[in-house]
Amino acid sequence: MAVAGAPSRYDCIVIGGGHNGLVCAATLARGGRSVLVLEAGAQVGGAALTREFAPGFRVSAGAHLLHLMPAQLLRELQLGAHGLEWAAEGMPTTALLAGGAPLTLSDEGAASGLSAADSQAYSLYKMRMRRFAAALAPVLSRVPPRLGTGDWADRLALLRIGWQVRKLGRRDMRELLRIGGMNVFDLLEENFDSAALKGALGFDAILGANFGPRSPGTVLTLLYRLAAECAAGDLGLSQPKGGMGALCNALAKAASAAGAMIRTGAPVASILVEGDCAAGVTLESGERISARCVVSSADPKTTFLRLLGPRHLDAGFVRRVNHIRSRGLAAKLHLALNRAPSFSGVSEANLCGRLLIAPSLQHIEHAYNHAKYGEFSAAPVMEITVPTVNDPTLAPPGQHVLSAIVQYAPYALKDGWQSGRSRFMDTALDALERLAPGIRGCLVGAELLTPHDMEQEFRINGGHWHHGDLAFDQFLMVRPVPGAAQYRTPLEGLFLCGAGCHPGGGVMGIAGRNAAQQVLKMSSKSP
Amino acid sequence: MTESLAPHFKQPLLKTPFHERARALSQLDSFIPWAGYTTVDVFTTMEQEYFAIRNATTLYDLTPMVKYRVAGPDALPYLNRLVTRDIAKLKADRVTYCVWCNDAGHLIDDGTIFRMGEGEYRICTAERRLDWLLDSAIGFDIEIGEVTEQVAALAVQGPTSCAVLKAAGLRGIDKLKPFEIGYFALGTHRLTVSRTGFTGDLGYELWMEPEAAEAVWDALMEAGRSRGIRAVGSQALNVARIEAGFLLPNVDFVSAEHTIRTGRDRSPLELGLGWLVDFNKGHFTGRRALLTERAQGSRRQLVGLDVGGNKPAHNSLLYADDSGKRYIGSITSATWSPTCKRNIALAMVDAPHFRIGSTVWAEIYLNRELVWERRMSRAQVVERPFFAPDRRRATPPAEF
C-alpha cells in the first residue's frame, strides 16, 4: 500500500533501516534528495536495536556498546536534539579471572594490579598504538582509492595513505611495518608478562572475527579497531540511554526531520533493473517502488546475490562476492536476572563497564581451535555488559539484564544448532557461574542468538555482524570486493552503504555517510 | 573404471577411441598432445592431407574437443549470461558459434553451443573451463558436467563428404542444413550429426558413443574408398582453418584466464568477432566493458592479410612502412594458401592500420641454407575468410 502523499518516484531508496542505512538516508535527505528508507523489521535499527527478550526486560539485541561513531557525525545529524542521551561514557574494561582479583583497564590507559614492569610497558604500548591508530584513522574515514586506474585522485589517495604512515617518523614507521603483518599473540608476548593483560588486550583483536590470537594479521585487525576508535574522536565505550535502539531512533528522527520517509515492515524482495540501471525495488508484498537510485545497507551477498541476482552481474564479480568470508562466529547471550549479578572481586563501579572472559591468550586460542572444526569450546570467551547498571529503564525495578557476546559459535556447527543451542547456552552459563557464583539462581529469562538466529533476525547472510570478516584481504579498496569498494557497484544507480563496505562493521555510520556523499556526487536530483 | 581414472603417471596422454585406427594409418608416427589426448599431427604428408580436405573427404578425430553438458530450468538464462550471443534465438537441433568473456570483456574462450533438447545444451570448446562455467553458474538452477570421454567425435569434411555419408547409409543427410543437428543410424550405432566444421568447407561432425567409434570409422573408410577418403592430422587442418579465417586459441588469442602480462587479453571486438556480440539481449558477462570499448573504439584488431611474395609470414612483426621503424602489430597465423594461391595471414594490427585496404609491412626472415635473410613484404588488410566456397552452404550438397 502506497503512503499517501508519497512521490511516485524517489531520488533514492535506502534498503535497510540500520544505523548505516539511516545515516545514509539522513545525509541524502540533507543533500536535498527525496529519500525512502525501507526496513524489513517492525522497527528501525537493524543489528543496533533495543527489544524485549523476556517480559519486562529489554536489551540491545545486536551490538551493545557504542564507541566507533564519529563525534562529528553525531553533531552533524544533531542526534542530541533528536533524543540521544548517554547512560554511560568512558566505560572501563575489567578482565575477569577465576580465583583471582580481576584486572581493570581504564579507558585512559591506566591499569590496576600489574607488576611495575608490565605497568610501564602497558603505558608505552598504549601510547604507541595510539600513535599508529591516529595515523591510520584518516584512512578509515575516507572513500578508499581504486587500484590500477591511473586516475589522479586514486593515486593521490594512495599516496596519502603512504604519507600518513611516513609521517610517523622513521622509528614508528619501521615499528608499524614490523608489527603490521604479525599476529596479536606474538605482539603481546613481546611486550607483557601478565597473562590476564595479554588476554584482555588480545581480545579486542578477535572480537566478532573469524580469528584466534595466533591467526595472521590480527595486529592489523586490532589496529583497525583502535584507528576506528580514534576516527570516532575517542568517544570511549559508551552506552546510549535506552540501548542501541535509542541511537537508531534518534537517527531515524534526524532522517525524518531532513525529509526522508521511513517505512518499517517493508521487506524488499528484489532490486528492479531497467536498461541496465537500478530503477527501484519490489517489496515482498509485490508492491513496486521506483527510484532514480537504490542504496543498499544489506550485506553484499544479500544485495548482489539475492536482491539483485547474478544475472545482472558479471560472473567474475559474482565469484568474488560469493567468496567474501562472512560466516558469523559470535553468539549473543541475553539474561534476565532478578538481582544484580555479582562477579567475584568486581566492584559496583566496575560493573558499569564491560567485563571480559579472556583470562589468557592461550585460553582464547583454545576456544578458537574448536571453532575451526565446527565445534565450540567448553571454555568460551565473552564480552559482558550489565546495561541495567547504567540504565535501569531496561528492566523492571531492581532487576537486571546481562548482555554478552560469546565466542566462538561457528555458523556451521557440526552437529547443527538445533541440538547445539541448549548445550551452548549451558556452556556459557557454566562459564558465567564460575565467575559470578549464583547467577543461574537469579535467572528469570534467557535468550541465545546464534549466528543462524542473527542471520534470520537481522537478515545478514551468514549472521556475521560485520557483514564479512574485517581482515587484511577484506579491508579498504578490497572491501567488500574490487569493483564495489567505493560504494558504487557495477550496476549503474545501485550503491552499497552497509558494514560490508569500507570501513566495515561496528556501529560506526561512516559507510553510510561516505556512501551518501558518493551518491550525492554521482546522481542528479529530480528536476 | 573409465580410462581417465587410470593412474596418469603411467599414461600421461589418453588415447581416443579412434586411436588404433589412426595409428594403423600413421606413416610418420607424428603424434601431438591435445587436451590430454594424443592425436595425429600428420599421417603421411601435410599437403596430401590438405588437398583431401579441399577435393575429397577427410576424417579428423576431434574427440579431445572438450564437451560440457548444460541442463536444467535455467540453462537458457545461464548460457545467455555466459556468452555474448543471444542463445534464445538458437532453435532446437541447431548449433551456434560463440565466445565468452570475463568481466573486462576479454575472451576466455570460443566454442560452439549445441541445443540438444528441451533445456539441454552442449558446449564444445578447445580447452577445459569448468571452473569458469561453474563460477558463472552461481545463482542459476542448472547442472554442468564434462562429457568429453562419453562422446567420441569425428569430423568428416570435404566436398564429397555428404556423398560418403550417404553411401555409408545415413539416409537424409543431404537435407541437413548448415549448423543443423540430425540423428542417424549407421548399422546398429546411433549417430548425432551436426553440419559444422573447422575447414570452411562442406562438412559434418559425427558424435557417438566411444564403443561405436571403430565401426563408424571403418564404415566411412569403406564407403569413401572411391571418393578419395583420407585421415588427416592437425597440420593440414590448420591450413584449412586459416583459409576459412577461423581463430585458434593460444595461437590467435590467449584466454584472458591465462594471460599474465597486461594488455595481452583480447576482446571479441578486437578479434573481429563483434558480430557475435548482442548488446540488446540483456546482461552478459563483459557487456558493460564491451559497451565502453565500443564507444571508445578498439585499440587493435585481428585482420586478414594478403602478404606479398610466397613465403609464409610466420610470427612476423608488422610495420607501418618499409623502413621497419614504426611497429604496429604482429602476425598470429600464416600460411601459403594452396587453393587461393595467395600468401595469407591473420594478424593483430594497431589502430588505425586495421582498416580494410590498409597497407602494412611484414618483416619476414628466410633461411637460405643456414643464411638468414630479412625481407620486408608489403601486405594488405583484406576481408576474411580467404576461402569460402558456395558448397559449404549448399543444401543439398552436390552429388559425387
Boltz contact constraints between the chains, C-beta under 6 A:
constraints:
  - contact:
      token1: [A, 305]
      token2: [B, 139]
      max_distance: 6.0
  - contact:
      token1: [A, 310]
      token2: [B, 138]
      max_distance: 6.0
  - contact:
      token1: [A, 310]
      token2: [B, 139]
      max_distance: 6.0
  - contact:
      token1: [A, 311]
      token2: [B, 77]
      max_distance: 6.0
  - contact:
      token1: [A, 311]
      token2: [B, 81]
      max_distance: 6.0
  - contact:
      token1: [A, 312]
      token2: [B, 283]
      max_distance: 6.0
  - contact:
      token1: [A, 314]
      token2: [B, 103]
      max_distance: 6.0
  - contact:
      token1: [A, 314]
      token2: [B, 285]
      max_distance: 6.0
  - contact:
      token1: [A, 315]
      token2: [B, 135]
      max_distance: 6.0
  - contact:
      token1: [A, 315]
      token2: [B, 136]
      max_distance: 6.0
  - contact:
      token1: [A, 315]
      token2: [B, 285]
      max_distance: 6.0
  - contact:
      token1: [A, 316]
      token2: [B, 102]
      max_distance: 6.0
  - contact:
      token1: [A, 316]
      token2: [B, 103]
      max_distance: 6.0
  - contact:
      token1: [A, 317]
      token2: [B, 103]
      max_distance: 6.0
  - contact:
      token1: [A, 318]
      token2: [B, 138]
      max_distance: 6.0
  - contact:
      token1: [A, 319]
      token2: [B, 135]
      max_distance: 6.0
  - contact:
      token1: [A, 322]
      token2: [B, 138]
      max_distance: 6.0
